Amino acid sequence: MSRIIILLFGIWSLASMSFAQQRPNILLIVSDDHGKEAIGAYGNPVIKTPAMDRLAAEGIKFNNAFCTSASCSASRSVILTGKFGHATGHYGHEHAYHHFSTFDGVKSLPVMLEASGYRTARVGKYHLAPEKVYHFQHVLPSNCRNPVEMAEASNSFMSNSDDPFFLYYCPCDPHRSHDNANDKPFKPNLFGNKKNGYKGVTTQSYKPEEVIVPGFLPDTEATRQELAQYYESVSRVDQGLETLIRQLKESGKYDNTLIIYISDNGVAFPGAKTTLYEPGMRLPMLVKMPKQEGKGSERNQLVSWADLTPTLLEIATGQIPDEGFQGHSFTEVLHNPNTKGQPEIYAAHNFHEVTMYYPMRVIRTDRYKLIYNIAHPLQYPFASDLWASATWQYVMNQGMEQYGKRAVETYLHHPKLELYDLKNDPDETINLVDSPQHQETLNAMTEKLIKFQKTTGDPWVYKWEFE
């Protein structure tokens, strides 16, 4: 009898090991303030991002992927819960006196993956609270401004077990830093760059005259100097990705690892980060599936960061737990480029810093976007680092009336509603709210937006009724 028990135990152990090996590893890379405008695979011929470009060539490039809140901490809470910040209480920044925090009863992706048998670890930027909600089994110490060092700190976690892993890899690049290049005329922010560089990183520098100024920014020398620093910081992130992929291949885990590269929100320039205009919320998403088929394909379906947690849970466990997710799995879109996607996505920004109160709600289809500026009587507030940026200060000091393709006045003072036809006006400069030909579209989208607010428990829904 004892021999039969031992035999059965051995068969069960082998079956369990086989199942564990079949379950995909998950590497979720969330960079800090990286927009689509600064990746070669998305059409920038100047910036050097060979690892990101190869990831796109070996996997899937999403062209319509969106954060739901263009602010670091709030966006990360959505990524790891599948719920909007107004539903979880994570309205804005977690750190220091801002002190926003997710409700204790919310379950996060790492906690649910751990419960299903995954090893979990995080490295780099965290910016979430409380820890018991966003708990990872391992916290890997490293300098979040050195993505190569971060990758090296992650290697043993990824390679030293056959059990599936979830690694949440979050560099602090290319976020603005607290220092400036004081030797340059307009003292541009350094975006974490250092004169002597970082150990293991090959510094990739850029000249201001060679960068590409996107349409939402003013083409000034100050802007160009800051974009050159931004590019350098992005190229550092790319080397971290290159190191991670090399390690996965050396350990034999690359083929069975799901890799997702995204950013928490748009680039840290006025007109992008903290706004729900396209540069603030329409972001890169590169995906390499386990045993990827259809390499180098693209997806134009609409997806948002609220969709990530249910998608990853479905891929990891074969099912989506009943946790009241407000996002939707796009697993079928990953497998089949012809799958019909969502008809619209939603976004909800509340705070950045606690002093930067300007709640906005958005519904976006493949053609139209409606922005509801709940605090529209107020002047649009600034994140402190964006106000102090060389780019914005140049515009103010020169008394310029235009900021990129947007008038400074329209940037500072928003109407209650903004409706844009993204097909004919991709820069969102022509508000169609008063257009007779677009009233049916406006009414239908407004009705859907109010329904979204009600179904997601949005406290600000009452503003429709009481104002």
Sequence and secondary structure as in RCSB ss.txt:
>XXXX:A:sequence
MSRIIILLFGIWSLASMSFAQQRPNILLIVSDDHGKEAIGAYGNPVIKTPAMDRLAAEGIKFNNAFCTSASCSAS
RSVILTGKFGHATGHYGHEHAYHHFSTFDGVKSLPVMLEASGYRTARVGKYHLAPEKVYHFQHVLPSNCRNPVEM
AEASNSFMSNSDDPFFLYYCPCDPHRSHDNANDKPFKPNLFGNKKNGYKGVTTQSYKPEEVIVPGFLPDTEATRQ
ELAQYYESVSRVDQGLETLIRQLKESGKYDNTLIIYISDNGVAFPGAKTTLYEPGMRLPMLVKMPKQEGKGSERN
QLVSWADLTPTLLEIATGQIPDEGFQGHSFTEVLHNPNTKGQPEIYAAHNFHEVTMYYPMRVIRTDRYKLIYNIA
HPLQYPFASDLWASATWQYVMNQGMEQYGKRAVETYLHHPKLELYDLKNDPDETINLVDSPQHQETLNAMTEKLI
KFQKTTGDPWVYKWEFE
>XXXX:A:secstr
 HHHHHHHHHHHHHHHHHHHHHS EEEEEEESS  GGG GGGT SSS  HHHHHHHHHSEEEEEEE SSSSHHHH
HHHHTTSS HHHHT  S  STTT     TT   HHHHHHHTT EEEEEE    S TTTS  SEEE   TT HHHH
HHHHHHHHHS SS EEEEEE  TTS  S B TTSTT  B TT  TT  TT       GGGS   TTS   HHHHH
HHHHHHHHHHHHHHHHHHHHHHHHHTT STTEEEEEEESSS SSTTSTTS SHHHHEEEEEEE TT  STTEEE 
S EEGGGHHHHHHHHHHSS  SS  SS   HHHHH TTS   S EEEEEEESSTT EEEEEEEE SSEEEEEETT
TTS     HHHHTSHHHHHHHHTT SEETTEEHHHHHS  SEEEEETTT TT     TT GGGHHHHHHHHHHHH
HHHHHTT GGGHHHHH 
